[in-house]
Amino acid sequence: MTDGGTKVLLVDDESGILESLGVLLRGEGYRVSTAMGGKEALELLAAEGADIVVSDIRMPGVTGLEVLQKAREVDPEMAVILMTAQASLQSAVQAVNEGAYYYLQKPFANDELLAICSRAAEARRLRRENRALKREIRRKGDRGGARPVGTSRSFAQVVEMAETVAPSDSTVLLTGESGTGKEVLARYIHGLSERSEGPFLSINCGALPENLLESELFGHVKGAFTGAVRDKEGLLVAADGGTFFLDEIAEMSPQTQVKLLRALQEREVTPVGATEAVPVDVRLLAATNRNLEEDVRTGSFRTDLYYRLNVIALHLPPLRERWEDIPLLVRHFLSRMAGEGGDPPEVSDEAMELLGKYPWPGNVRELENALERAVVLAGAGERLEPKHLPDRVVEPPEPRFVEEREHESPTLEVVERAYIEWVLRAEEGNKSRAAEVLGIDPSTLYRKIQRYGLSDT
């Protein structure tokens, strides 16, 4: 559920789709307005704006791409999700190049759309917070960003090491389970570095297909492939003078790994379809929730790239191993939700005890989501009680890891299958929430469910 403040504009030329999607999103707490066709959407965008736009591409008169262009004019940070029943690589590439947040093919699962909208709303919130943080940093004359929250010994050691290596230009590899705060730590390193005045850009390697990921990283020239209607600057070039964060780097294909390795070695990139390289001056931070050493042994990750990335390794401990930080994180998130000058709600002793006992498979991200839900259910100024917490926190389901118990030394696949099964059960089969807890893209979760035969979970 959202906080009710995120406004979504639905655009389609079929009233039935507008009605059904409107009911779905309103049920999740979004403020929804609808436009019958692209022309009406342009008028609403000019008059009212929106936080998220969900639009069909193929509409008579004004197309979804024209709606996208208008949305970018009104607010460059507005997230536009385009959907079509006639998907093609050309239209997907064009949509991403024009600045679309996501490209969705009809028919799609309701859970998938809800998960995408949730991530879009979160990304917009984070961008606003980053702008406010930069203003505060400039006001104080301090290059450093907000220090990650936690005083437990294991977490404090990681933060202290990050502070030590931040002034250098060395590549840093951040490892740890999904939701442990790898991107938060990456931003902190950037804020303390000599590159803090430069850009901090990031990309999730698991969220884009190989061809689009390559174009986003290295750029392309006009005519390089179908749909490349203009030259596009890659993110590595756009991050020149700053820091570039590669999340879920283990999801990168072997072909893209080769090109990234060359870019790191030569400090230059060659856009897709180009013949001349472009020099880049960027510091690279990478993150993964997988065991890269195991991937190197199995041949799915290049050995030379691994050692190029693994100059300095920082492993973030899971929340269950730093339980003493939970009260600090609770106060931090509640204060942030209350806003500047607001009083954060109190938490009853019973509720805090439950928060401290729950194993948090989704780590810090799951804790924040649970607190946001509790605040919404409790209402303004009310104390948070156990009844406001998710059922899985109050009465956590017993994990039934049957398969791995049959193995004295289970493989990573066995452990991953059991973990996904446990999260799906904890979320009562809701795949969008499970994907958020796991910290992976919904499409990735669907593939893993099919791979492990968990369709009936």
Secondary structure as the mmCIF struct_conf table of DSSP 4:
data_model
#
loop_
_struct_conf.conf_type_id
_struct_conf.id
_struct_conf.beg_label_comp_id
_struct_conf.beg_label_asym_id
_struct_conf.beg_label_seq_id
_struct_conf.end_label_comp_id
_struct_conf.end_label_asym_id
_struct_conf.end_label_seq_id
BEND BEND1 GLY A 4 GLY A 4
STRN STRN1 LYS A 7 ASP A 12
BEND BEND2 ASP A 13 ASP A 13
HELX_RH_AL_P HELX_RH_AL_P1 SER A 15 GLY A 27
TURN_TY1_P TURN_TY1_P1 GLU A 28 GLY A 29
STRN STRN2 ARG A 31 MET A 36
BEND BEND3 GLY A 37 GLY A 37
HELX_RH_AL_P HELX_RH_AL_P2 GLY A 38 ALA A 47
TURN_TY1_P TURN_TY1_P2 GLU A 48 GLU A 48
BEND BEND4 ASP A 51 ASP A 51
STRN STRN3 ILE A 52 ASP A 56
BEND BEND5 ILE A 57 ILE A 57
BEND BEND6 PRO A 60 VAL A 62
HELX_RH_AL_P HELX_RH_AL_P3 GLY A 64 VAL A 74
TURN_TY1_P TURN_TY1_P3 PRO A 76 GLU A 77
STRN STRN4 ALA A 79 THR A 84
BEND BEND7 ALA A 85 GLN A 86
HELX_RH_AL_P HELX_RH_AL_P4 LEU A 89 ASN A 97
TURN_TY1_P TURN_TY1_P4 GLU A 98 GLY A 99
BEND BEND8 TYR A 101 TYR A 101
STRN STRN5 TYR A 102 GLN A 105
BEND BEND9 LYS A 106 PRO A 107
HELX_RH_AL_P HELX_RH_AL_P5 ASN A 110 LYS A 140
TURN_TY1_P TURN_TY1_P5 GLY A 141 GLY A 141
HELX_LH_PP_P HELX_LH_PP_P1 ALA A 146 PRO A 148
BEND BEND10 VAL A 149 VAL A 149
BEND BEND11 SER A 152 SER A 152
HELX_RH_AL_P HELX_RH_AL_P6 ARG A 153 VAL A 165
TURN_TY1_P TURN_TY1_P6 ALA A 166 PRO A 167
BEND BEND12 SER A 168 SER A 168
STRN STRN6 VAL A 172 THR A 175
BEND BEND13 GLU A 177 GLU A 177
TURN_TY1_P TURN_TY1_P7 SER A 178 GLY A 179
BEND BEND14 THR A 180 THR A 180
HELX_RH_AL_P HELX_RH_AL_P7 LYS A 182 LEU A 192
BEND BEND15 SER A 193 SER A 193
TURN_TY1_P TURN_TY1_P8 GLU A 194 GLU A 197
BEND BEND16 GLY A 198 GLY A 198
STRN STRN7 PHE A 200 ASN A 204
TURN_TY1_P TURN_TY1_P9 CYS A 205 GLY A 206
BEND BEND17 ALA A 207 LEU A 208
HELX_RH_AL_P HELX_RH_AL_P8 GLU A 210 PHE A 218
STRN STRN8 GLY A 219 HIS A 220
TURN_TY1_P TURN_TY1_P10 LYS A 222 GLY A 223
BEND BEND18 ALA A 224 PHE A 225
TURN_TY1_P TURN_TY1_P11 THR A 226 GLY A 227
BEND BEND19 ARG A 230 ARG A 230
STRN STRN9 LYS A 232 GLU A 233
HELX_RH_AL_P HELX_RH_AL_P9 LEU A 235 ALA A 238
TURN_TY1_P TURN_TY1_P12 ALA A 239 GLY A 241
BEND BEND20 GLY A 242 GLY A 242
STRN STRN10 THR A 243 ASP A 247
BEND BEND21 GLU A 248 GLU A 248
HELX_RH_3T_P HELX_RH_3T_P1 ILE A 249 GLU A 251
BEND BEND22 MET A 252 MET A 252
HELX_RH_AL_P HELX_RH_AL_P10 PRO A 254 GLU A 266
TURN_TY1_P TURN_TY1_P13 ARG A 267 ARG A 267
STRN STRN11 GLU A 268 VAL A 269
STRN STRN12 VAL A 272 VAL A 272
TURN_TY1_P TURN_TY1_P14 GLY A 273 GLY A 273
BEND BEND23 THR A 275 GLU A 276
STRN STRN13 VAL A 278 PRO A 279
STRN STRN14 ARG A 283 THR A 288
BEND BEND24 ASN A 289 ARG A 290
HELX_RH_AL_P HELX_RH_AL_P11 LEU A 292 THR A 298
TURN_TY1_P TURN_TY1_P15 GLY A 299 GLY A 299
BEND BEND25 SER A 300 PHE A 301
HELX_RH_AL_P HELX_RH_AL_P12 THR A 303 LEU A 309
TURN_TY1_P TURN_TY1_P16 ASN A 310 VAL A 311
STRN STRN15 ILE A 312 HIS A 315
HELX_LH_PP_P HELX_LH_PP_P2 LEU A 316 PRO A 318
HELX_RH_3T_P HELX_RH_3T_P2 LEU A 319 GLU A 321
HELX_RH_3T_P HELX_RH_3T_P3 TRP A 323 ASP A 325
HELX_RH_AL_P HELX_RH_AL_P13 ILE A 326 ALA A 338
TURN_TY1_P TURN_TY1_P17 GLU A 340 GLY A 341
HELX_LH_PP_P HELX_LH_PP_P3 GLY A 342 GLU A 346
STRN STRN16 VAL A 347 VAL A 347
HELX_RH_AL_P HELX_RH_AL_P14 ASP A 349 LYS A 357
BEND BEND26 TYR A 358 TYR A 358
TURN_TY1_P TURN_TY1_P18 PRO A 361 GLY A 362
HELX_RH_AL_P HELX_RH_AL_P15 ASN A 363 ALA A 378
TURN_TY1_P TURN_TY1_P19 ALA A 380 GLY A 381
HELX_LH_PP_P HELX_LH_PP_P4 GLU A 382 ARG A 383
STRN STRN17 LEU A 384 LEU A 384
HELX_RH_3T_P HELX_RH_3T_P4 PRO A 386 HIS A 388
BEND BEND27 LEU A 389 LEU A 389
HELX_RH_AL_P HELX_RH_AL_P16 ASP A 391 VAL A 394
BEND BEND28 GLU A 395 GLU A 395
HELX_LH_PP_P HELX_LH_PP_P5 PRO A 396 PRO A 399
HELX_RH_AL_P HELX_RH_AL_P17 VAL A 402 ARG A 405
TURN_TY1_P TURN_TY1_P20 GLU A 406 GLU A 406
BEND BEND29 GLU A 408 SER A 409
HELX_RH_AL_P HELX_RH_AL_P18 LEU A 412 ALA A 426
TURN_TY1_P TURN_TY1_P21 GLU A 427 GLY A 429
HELX_RH_AL_P HELX_RH_AL_P19 LYS A 431 LEU A 438
TURN_TY1_P TURN_TY1_P22 GLY A 439 GLY A 439
BEND BEND30 ILE A 440 ILE A 440
HELX_RH_AL_P HELX_RH_AL_P20 PRO A 442 TYR A 452
TURN_TY1_P TURN_TY1_P23 GLY A 453 GLY A 453
TURN_TY1_P TURN_TY1_P24 SER A 455 ASP A 456
#
